[in-house]
């Protein structure tokens, strides 16, 4: 994963906790996430593009939790604020 965006805060044999910070306009290359729960620390807008090229845009709200199944995707911060989230990846 992109070390300028993702920072592992905790990891054991069952879960990995990752802090994500993506600046406005920034993107990440295609990468993989296991099944994960995302908790948003700030409002933001992001576009996810999967391996097939399909893109979905998501509005993120501070305090909101979202579930995502395992996926390979790239990410683009399409908003004007930093995307700041915690990802809890299941192993």
N, C-alpha and C positions, 0 to 999 in steps of 0.2 A: 504494500500500500504506500501511498504518498506520505513520506515522513514530515513534510511541511504542512500536511492537513491532519493526519491521524497520529495520535499518541496513545500507546497502550498504558492504561493506568493500573490495571490489575489483570492477572491471568492465573488460572489454575487448570486442572484437568476437566472441569465442567463448564467454565464460562470465561469470556474475555471481555473486559470493559475498556472501551476506546473513547477518547475525546476527539471530536471532529470540529475543526475550525476552518471554514472556507470563506475567503475574502470575496467581496463583490466582483463579479466577472471572472473569477478563477475557475479552473477546471481540473479534473483529475483524469488520468488515463484509465482505460478499462482495468477493472480489478474485481476481486471476488469477496463477497461477504457470506458468512454462514447465516442460518436463521437468526434474526436479531430483533430486539426491541429497541426503539429509538426514543429518547426523551429529549425534547427540544428545550434548550436554555434561552433561546432568543427567537423572535419572529424572523422569518426569512422566506425566500423563494428559491427553489432549486429545480433543475431539470435532470432527470435520470435517463440515460440512453443505454438500452440493453444490447446484447450481442447481435441481435437481428437488425438493429438500427432504429427500433421503435423508441420514441421519446415520450415521457410523461412529465408534466410540470406539476409540482406540488407546492402548495403554500404551507409553511410551517408556522405554528403558533407556540410561543413560549408556554411551557407547562403541559404541552400536549405529548402524549405517548402514542407511538405508531408501531405496528408489527409489520415486518417484512420477511418473506421467505427467502431462502438462500438465492443469491443472484450474482451474476457478473454484469457490471455496468460501469459507465463513466458518469461523472457528476459535473454539473455546471451551475454555479451560483448566478442565477438570473436576476436577483434582487439588488437593492442598493445598500443592504446591511450584511454584516458577517453572519454566516450560518454557523451556529454553535450548538452542538448536540452531543449527547452521550449515547453510545451504541453498546448494548449488552448482547454479545454474540454467544449463542449456545454451541456447545461442542458435542 
